[in-house]
Amino acid sequence: HPSYCHRNSIQQLELPQRKAALIVPAFETLHYRLTFPKSKAELLSMLDMGSLYTFRYHVWPKGHAPTDYAKWRTATVPYRVAWQPDFEPYVVVRRDCPRYDQRFVGFGWNKVSHIMELDAQEYELLVLPNAFMIHMPHAPSFDISKFRLSAGYRGCLQTLREEFHQDLSRRYGAAALKYLTAERSL
């Protein structure tokens, strides 16, 4: 039974004894109706036929590229990936993990800042080999429209990002420098 297998493989990770964020690889379809794949093999076939894509491949590949979809195709055990700038995977974490930073409401930087903080706290970023999710198309949110149309909104987001970086530096010291350096080199 597939869900039993997933549960079993997750239990083998012994998460209560380690800090880990389990990454659920994300895909998307441009179709409003989709028969959800029943297995990884079926998903890979849909990917190869072009009815699915890796998430945001066309508009924001940096957000999910570190998941390493090429490796995921053949992976049978969870594998570790490294944090990279703008990485914003969907994760499963224990309840006692750091919370989302409430400054980032609306559109922009909520998942990015959360993953950055998990990495700063030395969480392992582990990609699940048999799990996946599929994003369905929908109308743009009110907040993304504001982000695209309002220089003020984008300016505020930039200020909040700088504040967040300063807070990381205060909390994690020199270890947080890599986030600021990565940000400045973009």
C-alpha positions as CSV (number, residue, x, y, z in Angstrom):
1,H,0.0,0.0,0.0
2,P,1.7,3.3,-1.2
3,S,0.8,5.5,1.8
4,Y,2.1,2.8,4.2
5,C,5.4,2.7,2.2
6,H,5.7,6.5,2.5
7,R,4.9,6.4,6.2
8,N,7.4,3.6,6.7
9,S,10.2,5.4,4.8
10,I,9.5,8.6,6.8
11,Q,9.6,6.7,10.1
12,Q,13.0,5.3,9.1
13,L,14.3,8.8,9.0
14,E,14.0,9.0,12.8
15,L,12.8,12.6,12.7
16,P,12.3,13.0,16.4
17,Q,16.1,12.7,16.9
18,R,17.1,15.0,14.0
19,K,16.2,18.4,12.6
20,A,14.9,17.8,9.1
21,A,12.6,19.5,6.6
22,L,11.1,17.0,4.2
23,I,10.8,18.4,0.7
24,V,7.8,17.4,-1.3
25,P,8.8,17.9,-5.0
26,A,6.3,20.2,-6.7
27,F,5.0,20.0,-10.2
28,E,2.3,21.9,-12.1
29,T,-0.1,21.6,-14.9
30,L,-1.5,24.3,-17.2
31,H,-4.7,22.3,-17.6
32,Y,-7.7,23.1,-15.4
33,R,-8.7,19.4,-15.3
34,L,-6.2,16.7,-14.6
35,T,-6.3,13.1,-13.6
36,F,-3.9,13.0,-10.6
37,P,-1.2,10.4,-11.2
38,K,-1.5,7.4,-8.9
39,S,2.3,6.7,-8.8
40,K,5.7,8.3,-9.4
41,A,6.0,6.3,-12.6
42,E,2.7,7.7,-13.9
43,L,3.8,11.2,-12.9
44,L,7.2,10.8,-14.8
45,S,5.3,9.6,-17.9
46,M,3.1,12.7,-17.7
47,L,6.2,14.9,-17.3
48,D,7.8,13.3,-20.3
49,M,4.6,13.8,-22.4
50,G,4.5,17.5,-21.4
51,S,1.2,17.4,-19.5
52,L,3.1,18.3,-16.3
53,Y,6.1,20.6,-15.6
54,T,8.4,21.0,-12.7
55,F,6.9,23.8,-10.6
56,R,7.4,27.4,-11.9
57,Y,9.8,26.1,-14.5
58,H,8.7,28.8,-17.0
59,V,8.7,31.8,-14.6
60,W,10.8,31.1,-11.5
61,P,13.0,28.1,-11.9
62,K,15.3,29.2,-9.0
63,G,12.5,28.6,-6.5
64,H,12.6,24.8,-6.9
65,A,15.7,24.0,-8.9
66,P,17.7,22.9,-5.8
67,T,15.2,20.0,-5.3
68,D,17.2,18.4,-8.2
69,Y,14.4,16.9,-10.2
70,A,16.9,14.9,-12.4
71,K,18.1,13.1,-9.3
72,W,14.5,12.7,-8.0
73,R,13.5,10.8,-11.1
74,T,15.5,7.8,-10.1
75,A,15.8,8.3,-6.3
76,T,14.5,5.5,-4.1
77,V,15.7,7.0,-0.8
78,P,15.5,10.5,0.6
79,Y,18.5,12.6,-0.4
80,R,19.9,15.8,1.1
81,V,20.1,19.1,-0.9
82,A,21.8,22.3,-0.1
83,W,20.2,25.7,0.5
84,Q,20.5,28.1,-2.5
85,P,19.2,31.7,-2.9
86,D,15.5,31.9,-3.5
87,F,14.8,28.3,-2.7
88,E,11.2,27.9,-1.6
89,P,10.2,24.3,-1.6
90,Y,7.1,22.9,0.1
91,V,8.2,21.2,3.2
92,V,6.9,18.9,6.0
93,V,8.4,19.8,9.3
94,R,7.8,19.0,13.0
95,R,5.5,21.4,14.9
96,D,8.4,22.8,16.9
97,C,10.2,24.1,13.9
98,P,10.7,27.9,13.4
99,R,7.5,29.7,12.5
100,Y,7.0,31.7,9.3
101,D,8.1,35.2,9.7
102,Q,4.8,37.2,10.0
103,R,6.3,40.3,8.3
104,F,5.9,38.4,5.0
105,V,2.2,38.4,4.5
106,G,0.7,38.6,1.0
107,F,3.0,37.9,-1.9
108,G,6.7,37.5,-1.6
109,W,9.4,35.9,0.5
110,N,7.3,33.9,3.0
111,K,8.6,30.5,2.0
112,V,12.0,31.8,1.0
113,S,12.6,33.4,4.4
114,H,11.3,30.3,6.2
115,I,13.7,27.9,4.4
116,M,16.5,30.3,5.0
117,E,15.8,30.2,8.7
118,L,15.5,26.4,8.7
119,D,18.9,26.3,7.0
120,A,20.4,28.8,9.5
121,Q,19.2,26.4,12.3
122,E,21.0,23.6,10.5
123,Y,17.9,21.7,9.4
124,E,18.7,19.0,6.9
125,L,16.8,19.6,3.7
126,L,15.7,16.1,2.6
127,V,13.8,15.4,-0.7
128,L,11.3,12.6,-0.4
129,P,11.7,10.2,-3.3
130,N,8.1,9.0,-3.7
131,A,6.1,12.0,-2.7
132,F,4.9,14.8,-5.0
133,M,2.4,17.5,-5.3
134,I,0.8,19.2,-8.3
135,H,-0.2,22.9,-8.5
136,M,-3.3,23.6,-10.5
137,P,-3.9,26.8,-12.4
138,H,-5.9,29.5,-10.8
139,A,-6.5,33.2,-11.2
140,P,-3.7,35.4,-9.9
141,S,-4.1,36.4,-6.3
142,F,-4.8,40.0,-5.3
143,D,-1.4,40.2,-3.6
144,I,0.6,39.1,-6.6
145,S,-1.2,41.7,-8.7
146,K,-0.3,44.4,-6.1
147,F,3.3,43.2,-6.2
148,R,3.4,43.5,-10.0
149,L,1.7,46.8,-10.2
150,S,2.9,48.7,-7.2
151,A,6.5,50.0,-6.8
152,G,5.5,50.9,-3.2
153,Y,4.7,47.3,-2.5
154,R,8.0,46.1,-3.9
155,G,9.9,48.7,-2.0
156,C,8.2,47.7,1.3
157,L,9.1,44.0,0.6
158,Q,12.7,45.0,-0.1
159,T,12.9,46.9,3.3
160,L,11.4,43.8,5.1
161,R,14.0,41.6,3.4
162,E,16.8,43.8,4.7
163,E,15.3,43.8,8.2
164,F,15.0,40.0,8.0
165,H,18.7,39.7,7.0
166,Q,19.7,41.9,9.9
167,D,17.7,39.7,12.3
168,L,19.4,36.6,11.0
169,S,22.8,38.2,11.5
170,R,21.9,39.1,15.1
171,R,20.6,35.6,15.8
172,Y,23.1,33.4,13.9
173,G,26.2,35.6,13.6
174,A,28.8,34.8,11.0
175,A,26.8,31.8,9.8
176,A,24.1,34.1,8.4
177,L,26.6,36.0,6.2
178,K,26.1,33.5,3.4
179,Y,22.5,34.6,3.0
180,L,23.4,38.3,2.7
181,T,26.3,37.5,0.3
182,A,24.1,35.4,-1.9
183,E,21.4,38.1,-1.9
184,R,23.9,40.8,-3.0
185,S,25.4,38.7,-5.8
186,L,22.0,38.2,-7.5
